[in-house]
Amino acid sequence: MSYEEDEETFEHTLLVVREVSVFKIPPRSTSGGYKCGEWLQSDKIWTGRLRVVSCKTRCEIRLEDPNSGELFAACFVNPGQRESSVESVLDSSRYFVLKIEDGQGKHAFVGLGFNERNEAFDFNVALSDHEKYVKREGDKDVGVNGGGEGANEENHIDIHPAVNHRLKEGETIRINVKNKVSGGTGMLSAAGLSSGPSGTGKSKTLSLAPPPSGGGKIRSPLPPPPNDPAAARINSPGHDTAVKGSKETVKQSNDPLSDLSQLERNLPASAGSGSAKTSAAGWAAF
């Protein structure tokens, strides 16, 4: 057997599904497509294994017996003819319509159903992978065989002579530069400390607002709670009178000359009452 014959018989299995169902379907009623809701459970004609095989540029969907491997039917998907061989139904993502052939020019349409939605998704992915493989191989053949002179022209690098931009003898270049008025820039200019446009060099004094006086009372921005007993006592009318009385009592207790009876008790005792009264009066006058 030659190498070419081995290459023709080479097969690549893309997908294997253990159990699928095949239905006998009625003719297409409208041009819109098939609906699996019209298929009856009694129309199921076969249950077995599905295998998607890549045979060079052609993809084959084989329905086989899971025990013996005997072929029940086959659907051939030629390059660019997927829609005519495999068609999705309108009302489900798990059912398809296959165009099966006997290899002698006869064909028929049967319904194909998967038990799980992910199996139907893998079925679509396998067909798409085969189409990408065929397209990639076709582009590769075109690049190898169809290159010819066009490929050589693309690979050829056109080198042009370098352009001489040097000045010739007697040529000159004229550049116009505008004079900018010098002025303060940066932070000094923003603060008003830079010299003025007249160039006198005198700096402007930076006036700052005085700090707030500390004599004022700092009041809390939040009012006291409505049920606070301390706030109620402060706001009561008798509170000011009590505060004034306590202040006067404290002031009198701090004044040493407010109580003269204490000074009289501290005077030394004398022989006569008259002298005692006189000295007491003298101390009081002092």
PyRosetta script that sets phi, psi and omega in degrees:
from pyrosetta import init, pose_from_sequence

init()
pose = pose_from_sequence("MSYEEDEETFEHTLLVVREVSVFKIPPRSTSGGYKCGEWLQSDKIWTGRLRVVSCKTRCEIRLEDPNSGELFAACFVNPGQRESSVESVLDSSRYFVLKIEDGQGKHAFVGLGFNERNEAFDFNVALSDHEKYVKREGDKDVGVNGGGEGANEENHIDIHPAVNHRLKEGETIRINVKNKVSGGTGMLSAAGLSSGPSGTGKSKTLSLAPPPSGGGKIRSPLPPPPNDPAAARINSPGHDTAVKGSKETVKQSNDPLSDLSQLERNLPASAGSGSAKTSAAGWAAF")
pose.set_psi(1, 131.6)
pose.set_omega(1, -177.1)
pose.set_phi(2, -80.0)
pose.set_psi(2, 171.1)
pose.set_omega(2, 179.5)
pose.set_phi(3, -67.0)
pose.set_psi(3, -35.7)
pose.set_omega(3, -179.7)
pose.set_phi(4, -64.8)
pose.set_psi(4, -38.3)
pose.set_omega(4, 178.6)
pose.set_phi(5, -66.7)
pose.set_psi(5, -37.7)
pose.set_omega(5, 176.5)
pose.set_phi(6, -63.8)
pose.set_psi(6, -37.8)
pose.set_omega(6, -179.7)
pose.set_phi(7, -68.4)
pose.set_psi(7, -33.8)
pose.set_omega(7, 179.9)
pose.set_phi(8, -72.2)
pose.set_psi(8, -32.1)
pose.set_omega(8, -178.6)
pose.set_phi(9, -89.9)
pose.set_psi(9, 1.8)
pose.set_omega(9, -179.4)
pose.set_phi(10, -71.3)
pose.set_psi(10, 131.0)
pose.set_omega(10, -179.6)
pose.set_phi(11, -127.9)
pose.set_psi(11, 147.1)
pose.set_omega(11, 179.2)
pose.set_phi(12, -128.6)
pose.set_psi(12, 117.4)
pose.set_omega(12, -179.9)
pose.set_phi(13, -80.1)
pose.set_psi(13, 121.7)
pose.set_omega(13, -178.6)
pose.set_phi(14, -94.4)
pose.set_psi(14, -32.2)
pose.set_omega(14, -175.4)
pose.set_phi(15, -157.4)
pose.set_psi(15, 143.6)
pose.set_omega(15, 173.8)
pose.set_phi(16, -133.0)
pose.set_psi(16, 124.8)
pose.set_omega(16, 176.0)
pose.set_phi(17, -117.5)
pose.set_psi(17, 126.2)
pose.set_omega(17, -171.6)
pose.set_phi(18, -67.5)
pose.set_psi(18, -37.2)
pose.set_omega(18, -175.2)
pose.set_phi(19, -142.1)
pose.set_psi(19, 123.6)
pose.set_omega(19, 173.6)
pose.set_phi(20, -134.3)
pose.set_psi(20, 164.8)
pose.set_omega(20, -179.9)
pose.set_phi(21, -120.0)
pose.set_psi(21, 143.1)
pose.set_omega(21, 178.5)
pose.set_phi(22, -117.8)
pose.set_psi(22, 133.1)
pose.set_omega(22, -176.6)
pose.set_phi(23, -119.5)
pose.set_psi(23, 150.1)
pose.set_omega(23, 169.3)
pose.set_phi(24, -88.1)
pose.set_psi(24, 120.1)
pose.set_omega(24, -171.6)
pose.set_phi(25, -109.4)
pose.set_psi(25, 151.0)
pose.set_omega(25, 176.1)
pose.set_phi(26, -75.5)
pose.set_psi(26, 165.6)
pose.set_omega(26, 177.7)
pose.set_phi(27, -61.1)
pose.set_psi(27, 155.8)
pose.set_omega(27, 179.3)
pose.set_phi(28, -63.6)
pose.set_psi(28, 125.7)
pose.set_omega(28, -177.4)
pose.set_phi(29, -81.7)
pose.set_psi(29, -39.4)
pose.set_omega(29, -179.1)
pose.set_phi(30, -128.4)
pose.set_psi(30, 171.5)
pose.set_omega(30, 177.9)
pose.set_phi(31, -80.2)
pose.set_psi(31, -4.3)
pose.set_omega(31, -178.6)
pose.set_phi(32, -71.7)
pose.set_psi(32, -35.0)
pose.set_omega(32, -178.8)
pose.set_phi(33, 143.2)
pose.set_psi(33, -174.2)
pose.set_omega(33, -178.9)
pose.set_phi(34, -94.6)
pose.set_psi(34, 154.9)
pose.set_omega(34, 175.2)
pose.set_phi(35, -129.9)
pose.set_psi(35, 125.5)
pose.set_omega(35, -179.3)
pose.set_phi(36, -72.2)
pose.set_psi(36, -14.9)
pose.set_omega(36, 176.7)
pose.set_phi(37, -66.0)
pose.set_psi(37, -19.4)
pose.set_omega(37, 179.0)
pose.set_phi(38, -86.1)
pose.set_psi(38, -8.9)
pose.set_omega(38, -179.9)
pose.set_phi(39, -84.8)
pose.set_psi(39, 135.2)
pose.set_omega(39, 179.6)
pose.set_phi(40, -92.2)
pose.set_psi(40, 150.7)
pose.set_omega(40, 178.3)
pose.set_phi(41, -63.3)
pose.set_psi(41, -27.7)
pose.set_omega(41, 177.7)
pose.set_phi(42, -72.8)
pose.set_psi(42, -12.6)
pose.set_omega(42, 179.9)
pose.set_phi(43, -84.8)
pose.set_psi(43, 1.5)
pose.set_omega(43, 177.6)
pose.set_phi(44, -69.5)
pose.set_psi(44, 125.4)
pose.set_omega(44, -174.6)
pose.set_phi(45, -112.7)
pose.set_psi(45, -14.0)
pose.set_omega(45, -176.8)
pose.set_phi(46, -162.7)
pose.set_psi(46, 148.8)
pose.set_omega(46, 174.1)
pose.set_phi(47, -137.5)
pose.set_psi(47, 129.3)
pose.set_omega(47, -178.5)
pose.set_phi(48, -172.8)
pose.set_psi(48, -154.7)
pose.set_omega(48, -173.8)
pose.set_phi(49, -100.4)
pose.set_psi(49, 145.0)
pose.set_omega(49, 176.1)
pose.set_phi(50, -115.0)
pose.set_psi(50, 137.7)
pose.set_omega(50, 178.4)
pose.set_phi(51, -136.6)
pose.set_psi(51, 128.3)
pose.set_omega(51, 177.7)
pose.set_phi(52, -102.5)
pose.set_psi(52, 120.1)
pose.set_omega(52, -173.6)
pose.set_phi(53, -123.4)
pose.set_psi(53, 135.7)
pose.set_omega(53, 176.3)
pose.set_phi(54, -99.3)
pose.set_psi(54, 118.2)
pose.set_omega(54, 178.5)
pose.set_phi(55, -115.1)
pose.set_psi(55, 87.2)
pose.set_omega(55, -177.3)
pose.set_phi(56, 59.2)
pose.set_psi(56, -111.1)
pose.set_omega(56, -178.1)
pose.set_phi(57, -92.7)
pose.set_psi(57, -7.9)
pose.set_omega(57, -178.2)
pose.set_phi(58, -107.0)
pose.set_psi(58, 143.8)
pose.set_omega(58, 177.8)
pose.set_phi(59, -112.0)
pose.set_psi(59, 133.9)
pose.set_omega(59, -178.7)
pose.set_phi(60, -118.3)
pose.set_psi(60, 132.6)
pose.set_omega(60, 174.8)
pose.set_phi(61, -104.8)
pose.set_psi(61, 109.4)
pose.set_omega(61, -174.1)
pose.set_phi(62, -107.9)
pose.set_psi(62, 131.5)
pose.set_omega(62, 175.3)
pose.set_phi(63, -103.7)
pose.set_psi(63, 113.0)
pose.set_omega(63, -171.3)
pose.set_phi(64, -124.0)
pose.set_psi(64, 156.6)
pose.set_omega(64, 173.9)
pose.set_phi(65, -73.1)
pose.set_psi(65, 129.3)
pose.set_omega(65, -175.7)
pose.set_phi(66, -67.2)
pose.set_psi(66, -22.1)
pose.set_omega(66, -178.4)
pose.set_phi(67, -92.9)
pose.set_psi(67, -51.9)
pose.set_omega(67, -176.3)
pose.set_phi(68, -93.7)
pose.set_psi(68, -18.7)
pose.set_omega(68, -177.2)
pose.set_phi(69, 78.2)
pose.set_psi(69, 10.1)
pose.set_omega(69, 179.6)
pose.set_phi(70, -67.7)
pose.set_psi(70, 138.3)
pose.set_omega(70, -177.0)
pose.set_phi(71, -79.0)
pose.set_psi(71, 124.6)
pose.set_omega(71, 176.4)
pose.set_phi(72, -89.2)
pose.set_psi(72, -48.9)
pose.set_omega(72, 178.6)
pose.set_phi(73, -159.3)
pose.set_psi(73, 162.5)
pose.set_omega(73, -179.5)
pose.set_phi(74, -140.7)
pose.set_psi(74, 143.0)
pose.set_omega(74, 176.9)
pose.set_phi(75, -118.9)
pose.set_psi(75, 124.2)
pose.set_omega(75, -177.0)
pose.set_phi(76, -102.6)
pose.set_psi(76, 123.2)
pose.set_omega(76, -179.9)
pose.set_phi(77, -109.2)
pose.set_psi(77, 104.6)
pose.set_omega(77, 179.2)
pose.set_phi(78, -84.2)
pose.set_psi(78, 158.7)
pose.set_omega(78, -178.4)
pose.set_phi(79, -57.5)
pose.set_psi(79, 127.7)
pose.set_omega(79, 178.1)
pose.set_phi(80, 79.0)
pose.set_psi(80, 7.0)
pose.set_omega(80, -178.1)
pose.set_phi(81, -124.4)
pose.set_psi(81, 30.8)
pose.set_omega(81, -177.8)
pose.set_phi(82, -65.6)
pose.set_psi(82, -40.5)
pose.set_omega(82, -176.4)
pose.set_phi(83, -65.0)
pose.set_psi(83, -30.7)
pose.set_omega(83, -179.6)
pose.set_phi(84, -82.5)
pose.set_psi(84, -16.8)
pose.set_omega(84, -179.0)
pose.set_phi(85, -102.1)
pose.set_psi(85, -36.2)
pose.set_omega(85, -179.1)
pose.set_phi(86, -128.4)
pose.set_psi(86, 121.8)
pose.set_omega(86, -177.5)
pose.set_phi(87, -128.6)
pose.set_psi(87, 133.1)
pose.set_omega(87, 177.6)
pose.set_phi(88, -81.6)
pose.set_psi(88, 147.6)
pose.set_omega(88, 176.9)
pose.set_phi(89, -80.5)
pose.set_psi(89, 167.6)
pose.set_omega(89, -173.9)
pose.set_phi(90, -85.6)
pose.set_psi(90, -25.5)
pose.set_omega(90, -170.2)
pose.set_phi(91, -113.2)
pose.set_psi(91, 13.1)
pose.set_omega(91, 178.3)
pose.set_phi(92, -162.2)
pose.set_psi(92, 152.7)
pose.set_omega(92, 176.5)
pose.set_phi(93, -98.7)
pose.set_psi(93, -0.6)
pose.set_omega(93, -178.5)
pose.set_phi(94, -102.7)
pose.set_psi(94, -2.4)
pose.set_omega(94, -174.9)
pose.set_phi(95, -123.6)
pose.set_psi(95, 144.8)
pose.set_omega(95, -179.2)
pose.set_phi(96, -138.8)
pose.set_psi(96, 166.7)
pose.set_omega(96, 173.9)
pose.set_phi(97, -118.5)
pose.set_psi(97, 122.6)
pose.set_omega(97, -178.4)
pose.set_phi(98, -106.4)
pose.set_psi(98, 143.8)
pose.set_omega(98, 172.9)
pose.set_phi(99, -99.7)
pose.set_psi(99, 101.6)
pose.set_omega(99, -177.7)
pose.set_phi(100, -92.7)
pose.set_psi(100, 147.2)
pose.set_omega(100, -177.6)
pose.set_phi(101, -130.5)
pose.set_psi(101, 152.2)
pose.set_omega(101, 178.5)
pose.set_phi(102, -99.1)
pose.set_psi(102, 3.1)
pose.set_omega(102, -179.5)
pose.set_phi(103, 84.7)
pose.set_psi(103, -2.2)
pose.set_omega(103, -179.2)
pose.set_phi(104, -119.2)
pose.set_psi(104, 18.7)
pose.set_omega(104, 177.5)
pose.set_phi(105, 96.3)
pose.set_psi(105, -6.8)
pose.set_omega(105, 178.9)
pose.set_phi(106, -94.7)
pose.set_psi(106, 145.0)
pose.set_omega(106, -179.9)
pose.set_phi(107, -144.7)
pose.set_psi(107, 163.3)
pose.set_omega(107, 177.9)
pose.set_phi(108, -152.6)
pose.set_psi(108, 159.6)
pose.set_omega(108, -179.6)
pose.set_phi(109, -109.4)
pose.set_psi(109, 128.9)
pose.set_omega(109, 178.7)
pose.set_phi(110, -129.6)
pose.set_psi(110, 158.7)
pose.set_omega(110, 177.4)
pose.set_phi(111, -93.6)
pose.set_psi(111, 139.6)
pose.set_omega(111, -179.9)
pose.set_phi(112, -120.5)
pose.set_psi(112, 129.1)
pose.set_omega(112, -179.0)
pose.set_phi(113, -128.6)
pose.set_psi(113, 137.3)
pose.set_omega(113, 176.8)
pose.set_phi(114, -103.7)
pose.set_psi(114, 148.8)
pose.set_omega(114, 179.1)
pose.set_phi(115, -76.1)
pose.set_psi(115, -32.5)
pose.set_omega(115, -177.4)
pose.set_phi(116, -120.5)
pose.set_psi(116, 149.5)
pose.set_omega(116, -180.0)
pose.set_phi(117, -69.5)
pose.set_psi(117, -34.5)
pose.set_omega(117, 179.6)
pose.set_phi(118, -67.9)
pose.set_psi(118, -28.1)
pose.set_omega(118, 175.3)
pose.set_phi(119, -66.9)
pose.set_psi(119, -40.3)
pose.set_omega(119, 176.7)
pose.set_phi(120, -65.7)
pose.set_psi(120, -36.2)
pose.set_omega(120, 177.4)
pose.set_phi(121, -65.0)
pose.set_psi(121, -44.0)
pose.set_omega(121, 177.8)
pose.set_phi(122, -63.1)
pose.set_psi(122, -33.4)
pose.set_omega(122, 177.5)
pose.set_phi(123, -62.6)
pose.set_psi(123, -45.5)
pose.set_omega(123, 177.4)
pose.set_phi(124, -64.4)
pose.set_psi(124, -39.4)
pose.set_omega(124, -179.4)
pose.set_phi(125, -65.5)
pose.set_psi(125, -39.5)
pose.set_omega(125, 179.1)
pose.set_phi(126, -62.6)
pose.set_psi(126, -41.7)
pose.set_omega(126, 177.9)
pose.set_phi(127, -66.2)
pose.set_psi(127, -39.1)
pose.set_omega(127, 179.0)
pose.set_phi(128, -67.6)
pose.set_psi(128, -38.9)
pose.set_omega(128, 178.2)
pose.set_phi(129, -62.5)
pose.set_psi(129, -38.5)
pose.set_omega(129, 178.5)
pose.set_phi(130, -65.9)
pose.set_psi(130, -41.3)
pose.set_omega(130, 178.1)
pose.set_phi(131, -61.8)
pose.set_psi(131, -41.2)
pose.set_omega(131, 178.2)
pose.set_phi(132, -65.4)
pose.set_psi(132, -37.5)
pose.set_omega(132, 178.7)
pose.set_phi(133, -64.3)
pose.set_psi(133, -44.1)
pose.set_omega(133, 179.6)
pose.set_phi(134, -64.1)
pose.set_psi(134, -42.8)
pose.set_omega(134, 179.5)
pose.set_phi(135, -64.9)
pose.set_psi(135, -40.3)
pose.set_omega(135, 179.3)
pose.set_phi(136, -65.6)
pose.set_psi(136, -40.8)
pose.set_omega(136, 177.7)
pose.set_phi(137, -66.9)
pose.set_psi(137, -36.5)
pose.set_omega(137, 178.2)
pose.set_phi(138, -66.3)
pose.set_psi(138, -40.9)
pose.set_omega(138, 177.4)
pose.set_phi(139, -65.6)
pose.set_psi(139, -33.8)
pose.set_omega(139, 178.7)
pose.set_phi(140, -67.2)
pose.set_psi(140, -41.0)
pose.set_omega(140, 178.8)
pose.set_phi(141, -66.4)
pose.set_psi(141, -38.4)
pose.set_omega(141, 178.1)
pose.set_phi(142, -65.5)
pose.set_psi(142, -37.8)
pose.set_omega(142, 179.0)
pose.set_phi(143, -68.3)
pose.set_psi(143, -31.9)
pose.set_omega(143, -178.7)
pose.set_phi(144, -82.4)
pose.set_psi(144, -46.7)
pose.set_omega(144, -173.7)
pose.set_phi(145, -90.1)
pose.set_psi(145, -32.1)
pose.set_omega(145, -174.0)
pose.set_phi(146, -97.0)
pose.set_psi(146, 13.1)
pose.set_omega(146, -178.7)
pose.set_phi(147, -69.3)
pose.set_psi(147, -64.6)
pose.set_omega(147, 176.7)
pose.set_phi(148, 55.7)
pose.set_psi(148, -137.7)
pose.set_omega(148, -177.7)
pose.set_phi(149, -70.5)
pose.set_psi(149, -30.3)
pose.set_omega(149, 179.8)
pose.set_phi(150, -63.4)
pose.set_psi(150, -39.9)
pose.set_omega(150, 179.1)
pose.set_phi(151, -67.3)
pose.set_psi(151, -37.7)
pose.set_omega(151, 178.6)
pose.set_phi(152, -65.6)
pose.set_psi(152, -37.0)
pose.set_omega(152, 178.6)
pose.set_phi(153, -66.8)
pose.set_psi(153, -35.8)
pose.set_omega(153, 178.7)
pose.set_phi(154, -68.9)
pose.set_psi(154, -37.7)
pose.set_omega(154, -179.9)
pose.set_phi(155, -76.3)
pose.set_psi(155, -17.7)
pose.set_omega(155, -178.7)
pose.set_phi(156, -76.9)
pose.set_psi(156, 132.4)
pose.set_omega(156, 179.9)
pose.set_phi(157, -100.2)
pose.set_psi(157, 117.5)
pose.set_omega(157, -179.4)
pose.set_phi(158, -83.8)
pose.set_psi(158, 115.1)
pose.set_omega(158, -177.9)
pose.set_phi(159, -104.7)
pose.set_psi(159, 116.2)
pose.set_omega(159, 177.7)
pose.set_phi(160, -95.1)
pose.set_psi(160, 150.8)
pose.set_omega(160, 177.7)
pose.set_phi(161, -64.7)
pose.set_psi(161, 145.5)
pose.set_omega(161, -178.7)
pose.set_phi(162, -65.9)
pose.set_psi(162, 138.7)
pose.set_omega(162, 179.4)
pose.set_phi(163, -82.1)
pose.set_psi(163, 131.6)
pose.set_omega(163, -179.0)
pose.set_phi(164, -88.8)
pose.set_psi(164, 112.2)
pose.set_omega(164, -179.9)
pose.set_phi(165, -100.7)
pose.set_psi(165, 11.0)
pose.set_omega(165, -179.9)
pose.set_phi(166, -73.8)
pose.set_psi(166, 150.7)
pose.set_omega(166, 179.5)
pose.set_phi(167, -71.5)
pose.set_psi(167, 137.2)
pose.set_omega(167, 175.9)
pose.set_phi(168, -81.7)
pose.set_psi(168, 170.0)
pose.set_omega(168, -176.7)
pose.set_phi(169, -66.6)
pose.set_psi(169, 128.2)
pose.set_omega(169, 179.6)
pose.set_phi(170, 93.4)
pose.set_psi(170, -10.1)
pose.set_omega(170, 179.4)
pose.set_phi(171, -85.7)
pose.set_psi(171, 142.6)
pose.set_omega(171, 179.4)
pose.set_phi(172, -130.9)
pose.set_psi(172, 163.4)
pose.set_omega(172, 177.2)
pose.set_phi(173, -120.2)
pose.set_psi(173, 131.6)
pose.set_omega(173, 179.7)
pose.set_phi(174, -113.6)
pose.set_psi(174, 127.7)
pose.set_omega(174, -178.7)
pose.set_phi(175, -121.3)
pose.set_psi(175, 125.1)
pose.set_omega(175, 177.7)
pose.set_phi(176, -95.9)
pose.set_psi(176, 120.7)
pose.set_omega(176, 179.5)
pose.set_phi(177, -115.0)
pose.set_psi(177, 123.2)
pose.set_omega(177, 179.0)
pose.set_phi(178, -84.3)
pose.set_psi(178, 135.1)
pose.set_omega(178, 178.1)
pose.set_phi(179, -80.6)
pose.set_psi(179, 126.0)
pose.set_omega(179, 178.7)
pose.set_phi(180, -96.9)
pose.set_psi(180, 139.5)
pose.set_omega(180, 178.8)
pose.set_phi(181, -70.0)
pose.set_psi(181, 125.8)
pose.set_omega(181, -178.4)
pose.set_phi(182, -72.7)
pose.set_psi(182, 135.5)
pose.set_omega(182, 179.5)
pose.set_phi(183, -151.5)
pose.set_psi(183, 167.7)
pose.set_omega(183, 179.6)
pose.set_phi(184, -68.2)
pose.set_psi(184, 140.5)
pose.set_omega(184, 178.3)
pose.set_phi(185, -131.0)
pose.set_psi(185, 163.4)
pose.set_omega(185, 173.8)
pose.set_phi(186, 82.8)
pose.set_psi(186, -151.1)
pose.set_omega(186, -174.3)
pose.set_phi(187, -71.5)
pose.set_psi(187, -34.6)
pose.set_omega(187, -179.6)
pose.set_phi(188, -65.1)
pose.set_psi(188, -38.0)
pose.set_omega(188, 178.9)
pose.set_phi(189, -68.1)
pose.set_psi(189, -38.3)
pose.set_omega(189, -179.7)
pose.set_phi(190, -67.2)
pose.set_psi(190, -33.1)
pose.set_omega(190, -179.2)
pose.set_phi(191, -86.4)
pose.set_psi(191, -6.3)
pose.set_omega(191, 179.9)
pose.set_phi(192, 80.4)
pose.set_psi(192, 23.2)
pose.set_omega(192, -178.1)
pose.set_phi(193, -101.5)
pose.set_psi(193, -5.7)
pose.set_omega(193, -178.1)
pose.set_phi(194, -82.9)
pose.set_psi(194, 164.6)
pose.set_omega(194, -178.3)
pose.set_phi(195, -70.2)
pose.set_psi(195, 151.5)
pose.set_omega(195, -177.5)
pose.set_phi(196, -75.4)
pose.set_psi(196, 173.3)
pose.set_omega(196, -179.5)
pose.set_phi(197, -67.0)
pose.set_psi(197, -18.5)
pose.set_omega(197, 179.7)
pose.set_phi(198, -75.4)
pose.set_psi(198, -12.5)
pose.set_omega(198, 177.6)
pose.set_phi(199, 78.2)
pose.set_psi(199, 22.1)
pose.set_omega(199, -179.1)
pose.set_phi(200, -72.9)
pose.set_psi(200, -24.2)
pose.set_omega(200, 177.8)
pose.set_phi(201, 84.7)
pose.set_psi(201, 0.0)
pose.set_omega(201, -179.9)
pose.set_phi(202, -80.7)
pose.set_psi(202, 133.4)
pose.set_omega(202, -179.5)
pose.set_phi(203, -93.3)
pose.set_psi(203, 143.6)
pose.set_omega(203, 178.1)
pose.set_phi(204, -83.0)
pose.set_psi(204, 141.7)
pose.set_omega(204, 179.4)
pose.set_phi(205, -77.4)
pose.set_psi(205, 140.2)
pose.set_omega(205, -179.6)
pose.set_phi(206, -94.5)
pose.set_psi(206, 109.9)
pose.set_omega(206, -178.1)
pose.set_phi(207, -87.4)
pose.set_psi(207, 130.7)
pose.set_omega(207, 178.9)
pose.set_phi(208, -118.1)
pose.set_psi(208, 144.1)
pose.set_omega(208, 178.6)
pose.set_phi(209, -71.0)
pose.set_psi(209, 141.3)
pose.set_omega(209, -179.8)
pose.set_phi(210, -64.9)
pose.set_psi(210, 153.1)
pose.set_omega(210, 178.3)
pose.set_phi(211, -69.5)
pose.set_psi(211, 154.5)
pose.set_omega(211, 179.7)
pose.set_phi(212, -65.1)
pose.set_psi(212, 141.9)
pose.set_omega(212, -178.6)
pose.set_phi(213, -68.2)
pose.set_psi(213, 145.7)
pose.set_omega(213, -179.4)
pose.set_phi(214, -90.8)
pose.set_psi(214, 1.4)
pose.set_omega(214, -177.3)
pose.set_phi(215, -74.8)
pose.set_psi(215, -27.0)
pose.set_omega(215, -177.6)
pose.set_phi(216, -70.6)
pose.set_psi(216, 152.3)
pose.set_omega(216, 179.5)
pose.set_phi(217, -79.8)
pose.set_psi(217, 141.0)
pose.set_omega(217, 178.4)
pose.set_phi(218, -90.5)
pose.set_psi(218, 115.7)
pose.set_omega(218, -178.7)
pose.set_phi(219, -98.3)
pose.set_psi(219, 143.9)
pose.set_omega(219, 178.7)
pose.set_phi(220, -72.2)
pose.set_psi(220, 134.2)
pose.set_omega(220, -179.5)
pose.set_phi(221, -70.0)
pose.set_psi(221, -13.0)
pose.set_omega(221, -177.1)
pose.set_phi(222, -105.7)
pose.set_psi(222, 132.5)
pose.set_omega(222, 177.0)
pose.set_phi(223, -72.1)
pose.set_psi(223, 156.0)
pose.set_omega(223, 178.2)
pose.set_phi(224, -67.5)
pose.set_psi(224, 157.4)
pose.set_omega(224, 178.0)
pose.set_phi(225, -63.9)
pose.set_psi(225, 150.7)
pose.set_omega(225, -174.3)
pose.set_phi(226, -64.8)
pose.set_psi(226, -28.0)
pose.set_omega(226, -176.0)
pose.set_phi(227, -101.8)
pose.set_psi(227, 20.6)
pose.set_omega(227, -178.2)
pose.set_phi(228, -77.3)
pose.set_psi(228, 120.0)
pose.set_omega(228, -179.4)
pose.set_phi(229, -66.7)
pose.set_psi(229, -32.6)
pose.set_omega(229, 179.5)
pose.set_phi(230, -65.0)
pose.set_psi(230, -42.1)
pose.set_omega(230, 178.8)
pose.set_phi(231, -66.3)
pose.set_psi(231, -34.9)
pose.set_omega(231, 178.8)
pose.set_phi(232, -65.9)
pose.set_psi(232, -39.2)
pose.set_omega(232, 178.7)
pose.set_phi(233, -67.1)
pose.set_psi(233, -39.0)
pose.set_omega(233, -178.9)
pose.set_phi(234, -66.3)
pose.set_psi(234, -38.2)
pose.set_omega(234, -176.9)
pose.set_phi(235, -82.2)
pose.set_psi(235, -7.7)
pose.set_omega(235, -178.9)
pose.set_phi(236, -71.9)
pose.set_psi(236, 148.1)
pose.set_omega(236, -177.1)
pose.set_phi(237, -66.5)
pose.set_psi(237, -29.4)
pose.set_omega(237, -179.0)
pose.set_phi(238, -79.4)
pose.set_psi(238, -6.5)
pose.set_omega(238, -178.0)
pose.set_phi(239, -70.7)
pose.set_psi(239, -38.3)
pose.set_omega(239, -179.2)
pose.set_phi(240, -65.6)
pose.set_psi(240, -39.5)
pose.set_omega(240, -179.8)
pose.set_phi(241, -65.6)
pose.set_psi(241, -40.0)
pose.set_omega(241, 179.4)
pose.set_phi(242, -67.5)
pose.set_psi(242, -36.1)
pose.set_omega(242, 179.6)
pose.set_phi(243, -67.4)
pose.set_psi(243, -41.0)
pose.set_omega(243, 179.6)
pose.set_phi(244, -65.6)
pose.set_psi(244, -41.5)
pose.set_omega(244, 178.9)
pose.set_phi(245, -63.2)
pose.set_psi(245, -40.7)
pose.set_omega(245, 178.8)
pose.set_phi(246, -66.4)
pose.set_psi(246, -35.1)
pose.set_omega(246, 179.0)
pose.set_phi(247, -65.6)
pose.set_psi(247, -41.7)
pose.set_omega(247, -179.5)
pose.set_phi(248, -67.0)
pose.set_psi(248, -37.1)
pose.set_omega(248, 178.0)
pose.set_phi(249, -64.0)
pose.set_psi(249, -41.4)
pose.set_omega(249, 178.3)
pose.set_phi(250, -65.6)
pose.set_psi(250, -38.9)
pose.set_omega(250, -177.9)
pose.set_phi(251, -66.8)
pose.set_psi(251, -40.6)
pose.set_omega(251, 178.9)
pose.set_phi(252, -67.8)
pose.set_psi(252, -36.7)
pose.set_omega(252, 179.0)
pose.set_phi(253, -68.2)
pose.set_psi(253, -26.3)
pose.set_omega(253, 179.7)
pose.set_phi(254, -85.7)
pose.set_psi(254, -12.1)
pose.set_omega(254, -178.5)
pose.set_phi(255, -91.6)
pose.set_psi(255, 118.0)
pose.set_omega(255, -177.4)
pose.set_phi(256, -72.0)
pose.set_psi(256, -21.4)
pose.set_omega(256, -177.6)
pose.set_phi(257, -96.3)
pose.set_psi(257, 5.9)
pose.set_omega(257, -178.1)
pose.set_phi(258, -73.7)
pose.set_psi(258, -29.8)
pose.set_omega(258, -178.0)
pose.set_phi(259, -114.8)
pose.set_psi(259, 104.3)
pose.set_omega(259, -178.3)
pose.set_phi(260, -81.1)
pose.set_psi(260, -18.7)
pose.set_omega(260, 179.7)
pose.set_phi(261, -65.4)
pose.set_psi(261, -29.7)
pose.set_omega(261, 177.7)
pose.set_phi(262, -68.5)
pose.set_psi(262, -36.3)
pose.set_omega(262, 178.4)
pose.set_phi(263, -68.1)
pose.set_psi(263, -37.1)
pose.set_omega(263, 179.7)
pose.set_phi(264, -63.9)
pose.set_psi(264, -36.7)
pose.set_omega(264, 179.8)
pose.set_phi(265, -68.7)
pose.set_psi(265, -29.0)
pose.set_omega(265, -178.1)
pose.set_phi(266, -83.6)
pose.set_psi(266, -8.5)
pose.set_omega(266, -179.9)
pose.set_phi(267, -70.2)
pose.set_psi(267, 150.2)
pose.set_omega(267, 177.9)
pose.set_phi(268, -73.4)
pose.set_psi(268, 145.2)
pose.set_omega(268, -179.4)
pose.set_phi(269, -73.2)
pose.set_psi(269, 140.5)
pose.set_omega(269, -178.2)
pose.set_phi(270, -117.3)
pose.set_psi(270, 171.9)
pose.set_omega(270, -177.1)
pose.set_phi(271, -71.5)
pose.set_psi(271, -44.8)
pose.set_omega(271, -176.0)
pose.set_phi(272, -107.1)
pose.set_psi(272, 150.6)
pose.set_omega(272, -179.9)
pose.set_phi(273, -72.6)
pose.set_psi(273, -29.0)
pose.set_omega(273, -179.4)
pose.set_phi(274, -67.0)
pose.set_psi(274, -40.2)
pose.set_omega(274, 178.7)
pose.set_phi(275, -69.0)
pose.set_psi(275, -34.1)
pose.set_omega(275, 179.2)
pose.set_phi(276, -65.8)
pose.set_psi(276, -42.2)
pose.set_omega(276, 179.4)
pose.set_phi(277, -64.8)
pose.set_psi(277, -38.2)
pose.set_omega(277, -178.8)
pose.set_phi(278, -66.2)
pose.set_psi(278, -44.1)
pose.set_omega(278, 179.0)
pose.set_phi(279, -66.6)
pose.set_psi(279, -36.8)
pose.set_omega(279, 179.0)
pose.set_phi(280, -64.4)
pose.set_psi(280, -40.0)
pose.set_omega(280, 178.2)
pose.set_phi(281, -65.3)
pose.set_psi(281, -38.8)
pose.set_omega(281, 177.9)
pose.set_phi(282, -62.0)
pose.set_psi(282, -43.5)
pose.set_omega(282, 177.2)
pose.set_phi(283, -61.4)
pose.set_psi(283, -38.4)
pose.set_omega(283, 179.9)
pose.set_phi(284, -67.6)
pose.set_psi(284, -38.8)
pose.set_omega(284, 177.3)
pose.set_phi(285, -63.9)
pose.set_psi(285, -37.8)
pose.set_omega(285, 178.1)
pose.set_phi(286, -64.4)
pose.dump_pdb("model.pdb")
